[in-house]
Amino acid sequence: MTDESSFDTVCLVGIGHICASLAVALRRNGLARRLVALEIDPEARRVALEMGLVDEATDDPARAVPGAGLVVVGVPVGAMEQVGAVIGPHLTAGTIVTDTGSVKQAVVRDLGPHIPDGVHFIPGHPIAGTEHSGPSSAVDGLFVGRWQILTPVPGTDEAALERLSEMWRRIGSDVEIMDPQHHDKVLAITSHLPHLIAYTIVGTASDLEGHLQHEVIKFSASGFRDFTRIAASDPVMWRDVFLSNREAVLEVIQRFTEDLTALQRAIRWGEGETLQQKFTETRAIRRAIIDARQA
Amino acid sequence: MTDESSFDTVCLVGIGHICASLAVALRRNGLARRLVALEIDPEARRVALEMGLVDEATDDPARAVPGAGLVVVGVPVGAMEQVGAVIGPHLTAGTIVTDTGSVKQAVVRDLGPHIPDGVHFIPGHPIAGTEHSGPSSAVDGLFVGRWQILTPVPGTDEAALERLSEMWRRIGSDVEIMDPQHHDKVLAITSHLPHLIAYTIVGTASDLEGHLQHEVIKFSASGFRDFTRIAASDPVMWRDVFLSNREAVLEVIQRFTEDLTALQRAIRWGEGETLQQKFTETRAIRRAIIDARQA
């Protein structure tokens, strides 16, 4: 029934934006015979079934977990410990457990201890997603051409790692292996800081007096609206990201604030050359992203 | 030859991204019989002629300006004073002079004194554009469904204002009348701060050690890349924006920094409720922008 990369049964724990999109990808690529959602929200279960994303949706781990060759945990990072306690007793030897969390050290710390011996625990993070939430926001092809970072812990079974990697490659992702600490440092810069800044700037605007706020919305195409998309991302997911990657995030906020203060000073003192030089350097980064086909 | 909103000859001063896109729009909508570019860069003149954007391109104001019913100044705000000195002596009574600058008080201050009596000076700002520069980046339809802000000074001729407004409406823009000071305050929030923040965050990343910078580019789809697009905008144009709207920009940086510091503190002290509440509020702003069809 299974080959190198496909699974008989895949259990998706939390059928939100990412796991719902993964369900679509697994079906489209023939990588799972049967999909089961373990989900505490009855409305999300109803939507997932109605959309045909999964074959079964239940809040009972004893029904969902045993017999699954792959379990994908797609819940906010702050819920990993609790999910681990719920699914751990039902996991059987040989199963691969992965996750989709945006922080990896915290997942290793919180989910890891609940994984029994003989179960292959391979934390992961797909660099894909939109600002939308819930199973109804599933996107066909979400992972195609995107990176899938896997952060195996020491002693991980090579065959299990290769099997999971091959699954993601068949979905259309490029797989990158990284250690959890390095992941959290890189993502603090590429993802966590940008989200925090976007939340901040949109928050600054939302604190304005009524008439000014109305105009900010009206004229948002002048730059502001680019920030509002990512500031519409799931609040609980992002609360957990910042709380669980605290040290790395605080470090990059510090760097950012120093750089902003330098530009602020250049504006105050009319230092045109400093501004122009800084603004010229940043163009090169954009070009590099376009060249890397990530634009 | 002309009706309410069309012109016999339109002179575009500086044939960059905005004026080149305007040339396309004027032609497409039959709003100008003849288009002349006044441009000091020989390469930009060559491209503009080769693309058929204009009928004539010259660096001689005595050829370009006299006889134009409309003169549109599309140069960085810091060059307005110099352009005023160059075109002023060639302007004739009845001509309408407008501009496309992102700051309006500075344009009134620097360009205004060069406009002779009898010439109608109506500063403007199209809320449209991409991160690209130069005439080759002209976009057909750039202004359709976007706002055109006009900031007439006291005593502006009503007929001239209506004629210019009607031209923009025929191009497909919605016209908003505003006083220059209010414009600069609103745009400091919706445009100038977002651009400064984007330049800062991309600059922070470009200061990283080589291997980390490589990974930032590789995994930029996780949020960072949304900032790099606007941080690729024209460096000279943006240098001038910050220098010429200094007070309003410094005021919003201050607000932003306070808000960022509050979130930083909430992260440090693990105040999850504060974070979640802030991140929930910002979702409403995104919805309002989508409802206003500016997304």
Interface residues (C-beta under 8 A of the other chain):
Chain A: G78 S102 I127 A128 E131 R146 W147 I149 E176 K185 V186 L187 I189 T190 S191 H192 L193 P194 H195 L196 I197 A198 Y199 T200 I201 V202 G203 T204 A205 S206 D207 L208 L212 E215 V216 I217 K218 F219 S220 A221 S222 G223 F224 R225 D226 F227 T228 R229 I230 A231 A232 S233 P235 V236 W238 R239 D240 F242 L243 R246 V249 L250 V252 I253 R255 F256 T257 D259 L260 L263 Q264 I267 R268 G270 G272 L275 Q276 K278 F279 T280 E281 T282 R283 A284 I285 R286 R287 A288 I289 A292 Q294 A295
Chain B: G78 S102 I127 A128 E131 R146 W147 I149 E176 K185 V186 L187 I189 T190 S191 H192 L193 P194 H195 L196 I197 A198 Y199 T200 I201 V202 G203 T204 A205 S206 D207 L208 L212 E215 V216 I217 K218 F219 S220 A221 S222 G223 F224 R225 D226 F227 T228 R229 I230 A231 A232 S233 P235 V236 W238 R239 D240 F242 L243 R246 V249 L250 V252 I253 R255 F256 T257 D259 L260 L263 Q264 I267 R268 G270 G272 L275 Q276 K278 F279 T280 E281 T282 R283 A284 I285 R286 R287 A288 I289 A292 Q294 A295
